[in-house]
Amino acid sequence: MNLLQGQDVGKWRAGSASQLTGKVYNLACFVSGPNDEWTYDEKLNIYKLLKESQSWIQKQAQKYNCAVAFEGGNYGLKEDIKLPYIERGTASGKESTDWVSKVLYKVGYKSTLDLYKWVKAYTSCENLQVIIFVKGEGNGYAMACSTEMDKEKYFVEGAVLYEKYNGGGKLAASSIAHEVMHLYGAWDLYKTFSQTQDREDKARQLFPNSIMLRTSYDADELEVDALTAWLIGWNKEPKDWYEWFRPKDY
């Protein structure tokens, strides 16, 4: 299979996050449910993790002679965006994928595409993503657009990340970077509902420190592997065997 042709449809470069190069607009949103609330200091700590994840991505891009610069804004930093119900991610693959539209409507957008149009008109950013930080525990996940999806709900791509992992561990900056990679086309390299154990085993041999294989509280232990670098637009020399790692439904 021609790798580039094989990636022309589906979830690859179908929405607001196309290639992780150039200037990227990141909108951070702080959300909580009816019975909990962020403190301002907690939000600042999360914001610090976001900045750390962006700095790590920039350093990794330099290894591939690519440049990435982040700009952005936020909603909910002073006063939480309140939702009547908070879904807790469980890594089942059955979680809601309409967080971005729900949150943007909540803060006053009539159309999610209005945000994309604003970024294009008033910034020099080429890509846009929304990162939703949720008070409490849960398993974070990315919400990438696919060509057959309703553009109003899904074209503006985003990720949801919880204050803590299921079990209580604090969020790591590397998890933010991991989900951002997904928005630009990266595949999980560990066993999931759509990825197999044999592919994880092979990835552990080839890319033991890949950001798509594992996370760490020390992001400097991790790297963007060559396969992932190709998917997000950094590596211009793909190998035929990359296709073997494609998860189902991609």
C-alpha positions, 0 to 999 in steps of 0.5 A: 500500500502507498502509505500516503494514499492510505492515509487520505481518508478517515481520521488523518488530517480531517479536522482543525488539527492537521499537521503539528507544524508551524503555529498552533492555537490551543484553547484550554477549557476548565470544566467541572460538574455540579458537585465539584469545583476547581480552585484557582491554584489547581488550574494554574498547576494544570496550566503549568503542565500544559506549558511543559507539554508544549515545550517538550513537543517543541524540543522533539520537533527540533530533532526532526528539523521542524518548528512548532510554536503555540499560541492560545487562550482559555475559558474557565480559568477564573470561573469554571465552565459548569456541566450538568453531567461529567462523564468519566473516561474509562478507556473503553472506546465508547466514551462521548466524543462531543465534548468540544461542541458541548463546551463551546456552546456552553461558553457562548459559541453558536457554532463550533466552526466560528472558533475555527474561523476566528483563529484563521482570521485573527491569528497566524495559526495554521492549526487549532485544538481544544484541550478540556481539563476536567475536575476529578478523576478519569481516563483522558482521550482525544477526539479527532475528526473523521471525514464522515463526521458532522463538521459542526460537532467534530471538525474542531478537534480536542482532547479531554484530560482529567485532573487525576487518573482513575485511581488518584494519580495526578495528571502528567504533562506527558499525557497532555502531549500524548493526546495532542499527538493523537489529534494530529494522527498518531496511533497508540502503540500499547494494547487498547480496544483498537490496538493489539498486544503483538503490536505493543510487543513489537513497539516495545522492541523498536520504540521503548520510549515512545510517547505513544507507548507509555507516559512518565512524570519525567517527560525527558525519558520519552520521545516522538518515535519515527512512526509517530513523527511521520503521522504528525507531519515531522518525518518525511521518509516513511517506511513500508512497515509502518502500516503494520502498526495501524489500529483497527478503525483507522 
